[in-house]
Amino acid sequence: MISDTVDDHSSSEGGVGSDVKSYQTIDPSTLDVGDHTSLILAASSLLIIVKLSFPTNTPFTLCVRLMGCGSIWVSLTTGNPETKASREIPFYNVLWADLSQAGIIIDYAQNTSKNSVSAASLRYVINHDQRPRAGTWIARLIDLAYGNAQRSKRLKVLINPFSGKSNATNLYHQYAEPIFAAAHCAIDVESTGCSGHAAEIAEHIDIDAYDVIVACSGDGLPYEILNGLARKPNAAVALSKVAIAQIPCGSGNAMAWNLCGTGSVSLAALAIVKGLKTQLDLASITQGNLRTLSFLSQSFGIVAESDLGTEDIRWMGPARFTYGFLVRLLRKSVYPCDLAFKVEIDGKADIKNHYLSHAGNPPESRSTNGAEPQLSGLPPLKYGTVRDDIPQDWEIISFDKLSSFYAGNMAYMSENANFFPAALPSDGLLDVVTVDGTISRRTYLSMMKKLENETLFDAPEFKVRKVSGYRLIPRDRVDGYISIDGEKVPFEPFQVEVHKGLGTVLSKSGHLYEAKGPI
């Protein structure tokens, strides 16, 4: 049986709670359905109350079946003629509600395990004289369920059938599509046939016909979609208007981990349904005469080789990264290069303060976040290309024994890999990490342990800068690996420049990643 999560993590079965509680409700809050059931709009959830009346002085335990909600056990106390059985559904899990001829239908995402939800429905008969009130109550429920999130999103779904373990198609249809359908999303599904196909689709897509392009894949398809939109004559408009989202079906799934906080297909689908449009910094990469866009990371050295140098063992899944890393660590591989930075924030204390300042602010609107959707194409390059002279105010450092260079626009590079805890979606800066190749193997392994514990940021060997641009020039070898968003590019100098808020994604918060910060 195919698991909802690509890495097939097991989890415990979720249960149905039963409590007698007092709730602060929101007016209009209560709708009585039938003789014994009330639906209440509480502070953060839909509350279902079933009133049970019994003779006094008759102690016993009763199993109650709540329509569409499963069974709960209610202990009745001697001398208590009326007991209330309750069930809560968070507004976040409510997908839709309708008033039909038969009554009320409420569609919601039911927790089936710790890492999975499935589409479920509640149905209640409504008397004719209750219908006007029921209509008002339903409208309020949907308002509470979606808040500022767009309803009934129009989704262009692109499936890479070869992603991960080649089960993306089944994962989407079994776990994601029912959530989208229950949320009344308009869905247009297409499978990609080869490398570059998603970029071609995005280049020619009608940006007025869709709100979101959903990639059912690893991080390769979002990269293609992004660069396909960038080829449009109105690239800046396209990148601002159409959001990019990911259903995690690959090895890394960084976009889903950062924006949805999960590697679960069904939970990611729910996060997309409820997602808020969020501005995302994009980076222009110039190499030779070519200009491309990056949304995730650029790497050189041991990190790039651990990724791109293990393509032949993709069958291992995420474990291939660990294997590749350990092999190169034992060899004590080093990667000479010259680096030039336009440093904006240097020093971990200042970087932490910068993160806290932005994290405490409300989301920025596009009119104030620096994006320029009125442009016909991509923004001009402030720092020129890799073929131009290095700007005079850039810092230049020569590394004879660099172990790893990593620049990131997102916090997580994959599950449990929070390399950049101070990363922000739209602060106009990249986080750049350099690690000296002269440190011992023991120290390096200790750093990897800190990565698992999300304490790597404070390791003294972990040098961090926030930059608005940089150039990397490999030295002393003619071949090797350079990774842009997990894709291999030629082994030659490249330059990077950040464009504040140029892209659009969906996130749960509207302005932060779903990651532990640097504090």
N, C-alpha and C positions, 0 to 999 in steps of 0.2 A: 504493500500500500504506500502511495506517495505521501510524504509528510508535508505539512504546511510550511515548515521551515526548511530551507535548502540544506542546512547542515544536519537535519534530522535529529534535533535535540528532543529528548523526551520531557514530558512535564506532567504534573499531577492534574487530575480531573477537577474542574471547578464545581462548587456546590451552590445550592440555593439556600439563602439565609432565612431565618424566621425570627422576628423580634416584634415586640409591642413597643413602639416608640412614639414620641411626640415630635412633630415636624413643623417647622416654620414654613408656611406655604406662601405662594405668590398668587395674587388675585388677578384674573379669575383662576382659581386653583382646582376646584373639585368638580368632577363629573361622575354622577352615580349611574352605573350601568347594571341593570338587573336589580334584584331585590337585596343582594348582599354584598355587591362589589362597588368600590369607589376608586376612581383614578384621580390622583392628586399630583399637581405640579409643585414639587417641593423645591428647596433651594438649588439643588444641583442634579436632581434626578426625578424620574417618573416613579411615583409610589403607587403600588397596587394594594389596596386594603380589602380583605374579605372578612366580613363580620359573621361570626358563628354564634348561634344562640343554642343553649342546652339547659336541661333541668338543673336546678341547684342540687348541691350535695351529691354529685355524681362524678367522682374523679376517674379520668381515663385519658389515654393518648390517642390522637386522631391523625391519620394521614390525609392531608388535603391536597387535591390536584388543582393548581391554579392554571386556568386556561392559557396554554402556550408557554407556561413558565416552569413546568416540571412540578414535582411533588415536594411538600414540606411537612414536617411533623410538628404538631401543636400539642403541648401539654396543658391540659385543663385542670384548674385548681378547684377543689371543693368549695362550693359557695360562690363561684364566679360564673354567673349565667351567660356572660357574653365575652368572647375572646376574639382578638383581631390577629389575623395572619397577614404579614406584610412581605412585600418583595419590591426591591428597588432596581430600576434600570437607569444607569447614568444617562443624562441627556446626550453626552458624547456618543453613546451607542445607539441612540434613536436615529433611524435612517429616513423614515417617512411616516405619514399618517394620512388616511383618506376617510371620507364619509361616503359610503356606498348605500345602495337601497337596502342591503342587509344589515348595515350598522357601521361601526368603527373598525378599521383595520390599521394596526400599528406595526410597521416593519422595524426591526431592530437587529443589532449585531449581538448575538447571544454568546457569552463566554463558554467555550467548550473545553478549554484547558488554559494553562497559564500563558501560552503563546499562540492561541488560536481563537477565532470567533467564527460563527457561521450565521447566515441570514435566517431569521425566525420571524414569526408573526403572532400578534394578539388579535383576537376578533371578539367583538362584543355587540350584542343587539341593542339598538337604541329605539326608544319609543318615538312616535311621530312628533309629539309635542316637545321632545328634547332636542330635535335636530338643529334648530337655530343656535341653541347654546352649545351643542356639540361642535358645530362648525367654528364657532369662536374659540372654543377650547383647543381644537386641533390646530388652528392658526397660531395660537400662543405656544403650543407644544413645539411646532416646527421652528418658530422663532428662537425658542430656548435651545433647541437641538443644534441649530446652525450658527447662531450668533452672527459674526461678521463673515463667516465662510459663505462662498457662493453655493447655491443649491443647484441641483440637476445639472451638474457640469457636463459639458460636451467633450467627450474623451476620444482621442485618436490613440488607439492601443497598438503598439508595435511589439511583436513577439519575436525574439531570436530563438528559434527552436533548438539551437546548438549550445545555448548558454549552460554553464555549470555542468551538470550531469545529463544534459540534453533532455530535460523534462519540463522546460519552461512552459510549453503549450498546455500540458496537463495541469501544472500548478496554477496557471492562470484560470483555466476553465473550471477547475474544481473549487478553488478557494477565493479568487478575486472577483470573477465575473458575477457570482450571486450577490456579493456585497454591492457592486456597482449597479446592478439591476434593481435591487431592493431600494436603493437610494434614488431611483428614477433618473440615473445618468443616461445620456445619449451615448451609445458606444459604437465605435467603428473600429473593427479589429483587422489587422493585416500582419502577416508573417514576413520576416525578412529572409531573403534567399542567399545572400552572400555579403562579404565585407563591403561596406560602402553603400549598401542598399538603403539603410535608414537615413543616411545623409541625403541621398537622392530624394527620398520621400519628403523629408523635411524641407528641402530646397524648393520643392514645387507645391507644398501644402498651402491651402487657402487659410490664411490666418484669421479670417472672419468666420470660419466654419467651426473652429474648435477653441476650447478654453485651455485644454491641457493635452500635451503629448506624453503618453505613459509608456515607458520602456520596460518591457518584461524581459529582464536580462541582467547581466552584470553591469559594470560601469562603462563598458565599451559602447553600448547603444546610446546612453545619454551624451557621450562625447561626440558620436556621429550626428545625433539630432542637433546638438548645439552648433556644430560646424556646418550642418546643412542649412539651418536658419541664417547663419552668418553669410552664406553665399547669396542670399536674396538681395535684390537692389535696395529694398527698404529694410536692411538687416536690423538696424537699431529698433525700428518699430516692431518687427517680428519678435525679437528677443524680449521686448518689454510686454508684448501683448499675450503671447502664448507661454504658459508655464510648462516646465519639464518636470516629470516625476518618475519614480522608479518602483516597480514591483520586483523585489529581490529574488532573482533566479540564477545568479552567477556565483563566482568565488568570493569577490570582495564586497559588492553591494554597498559601497560607501555612501552613495546618495541616500539610500533608504535608512541606513543607520543614523546619519546625521540629521535628516529632516523628519523622519518618522519614528526614530528611536527603536527600530526593530528589524530583524531579519525574517520575520514571519510574513508570508504572502497575504494572509487575510487581514492581519493588523495593519500592514502597509496600505492595503486597499481601503480600509476604514480611515486611515490617516489622510489619504488622498481625497476621499469623500468630504471629510471635515477640514481639509487643509486650507490655510490662509495664503493668499498670494504674497510672496516674499521676494524682495529684491536681492539679487546675488551678484557679488563682484565676479567679473570674468577677467582673465588675463590673456593678452595677446602674446603669442610666441612667434618670434621671427627667427628663421633659420634658413640661410641662403636667401633665395628670393621668395620664400613661402611664409605666409602669415596664417596662423591658426589660432583657435581659442581654447583655453583650458578652464575647467570648472573645479578641478579637484587638486591635482598635485603635479609637481615635476621632481624627478629624482635622478641621482647619479651616484654611482658607487655601489655599496653592498646592498642597499635597499632596492635599487633598480635591477641589479643582477639577481637578487632573490626572487623577484617577480618575473622579469622577462627571460631570465636564464633557466626557468623551470617550466617552460611551456610544454616540454615533452612529457611532463608528469602531471598534467592537469587532472588526471583521474584521481589524484590524491586529494583534490579539493583544497580548502584553505591550508591544509597541512604542508602543501608544497612550498609555501612561503617560509615556514619554519625550517624545513629541510634545507632549502637553498641558503638561508641565512647561516645555519650552523656549518654547512660545508665551507662557505667562504670565510667564516670566522676562524675555523681551524687552520685555514691557509694563511691567515693574517693578511688578506688582500688589502692593498691600498690603491688610491686612485688620484694621482697628481692632477691638479687643475689650477687655473687662475679664476678668481671670483671678483666681480665688481658689484657693489650694492648702492642703491639709493636708500640709505637707512633713515627711517622716520622715527622709530622708537627702539632704543638699545638699553638693555638692562631689564631683568625679570621683574623687579619691583614696579618699574614704570609700565611694563607690559600688563601686569596684573591690574594696576590702577586704570589703565586704558580699558581693559575688559570690563571691569566693574562699572565704569562710567557709562559704557554703551549698553551693558546688560540691564541697567536700571532705567534706561530711556524707553519710551514707547516706540513702536515701529515707525520708520520714516515713510512718508508718501513718495511716490515717484517724482513729484514735482520738486521735492527738496533733497533727493538723495544723490544728485549728481549725474543721473542718466540723461541721455539726450535723444529721446525717441523721435524728435523732429528731424534728425539727420537722415539722409537718404541711405547711407551705408554705415560701415563701422566707424567708430570715433577715430580721429587722427592720432598718430603716435607722438606723444609728447617728447619721448626720449629717442626717437628715431628707431632704426633697426640695428640688427647685429652687425651690419656692414658699415655703420657709421662709427665715428670716434666715440669712445666712452665719455660721457658727460664729465666735466671737470669737477663737479661737486660729489661724484661717487667715490666711495671708499673701495680701494683695490687691495686684495689679499692673495698671496701666493701660497698654495697648499702643496707641499711635497709628499705628504703622507696623510691624505684625507681618507677617512674610512667611509663616511657617508655624507651626502648632501641631500637635503629633503626640503622642498618648499610646498606649503599647503594652504589652500583656501578653505578647507573644511577641517573639522576636528578629527573625526574618525577616518582612517584609511581603509579599515575593514572592521569586522566585529572585534571588540576588545582592543583595538589599536588606536587609542586616543593620543596620537602623536602631537596634536596641536590644540591643547585645551583652551588656549586663549584666542582661538580663531573665531571670527565673527562673520556672518554672511555678507555684511555690506558696510565695512569700515574703510574700504579702499586700500587695504593693505594685505600683503601675503606674510605668513609666518615662515621664516627660513631657519632651518636647523643644520648645524654642521657638527660632525663628530670626528675628533682627531684619531688617526689610525695608529698612534703610538700607545694608546691605552691598552691595558692587559685584557686577555680573553675573560678573565674572572670579572673585571670591571664591566665589560660589555654585557656579559650574561646577567650581572646584577642590574644593569640598566634595563634589560629586557624584562626582568622580573618587576621592576618599577613601572614599566609600561603596562603590565597586566594589572597592577594595583592602582594605576592612574596617578602615580606620584613621580613620573619621569621628568616632568617640567622642572622640578627643583634639583635634579641631579647636576652637580657642578660640571660634569663632562658634556652636558646637553646645552650647547650654546644656541641661544634663540635671538633672532632679530625680527622686527617688523619692518618690511620694506615696501616701497611703491614700485620698484623696478630692480632688475639685476641682470648680469651677464655671466655665463659660465663658459670657460674655454678649457676643454680637456687637454692634457699634456702627456708626452712621453709614451704614447701608445697610439696605434692607428685604428684599433677596433675595440668595441665595447658596447655597453648598454646605456642609453638615455631613455627615460620613461616620461611621457606626457599623458597624464590621466590613465596610466596603465598601458598605453600604446607605445610601441617601439618607434623611435625616430632616428634619423641618421646620427652617427657618432661624430658630431662636429659642433662648433660653438653655437649657442643660442642665446637670445635675449628675451626678457619677460617684462611686460608692463601691465599694471593693474588698471582696470576700468571700473570705477565705483558704480555698483548697482545696475550694470548693463543688462544682466540676465534676470529671468524670473523663474522661481520654483514654488512649490507648495511646502509649507512647514506647519507644525502644530502650534508654534508660538507666534509666528509672524515676524520674528526678528532674531531668534537665537537658534543654535543647534541643540539637539537633544543629547547633550554631552555634559559631563562634569567639567566645570570651569577650572582655572588654574589655582584657585584659592583652596 
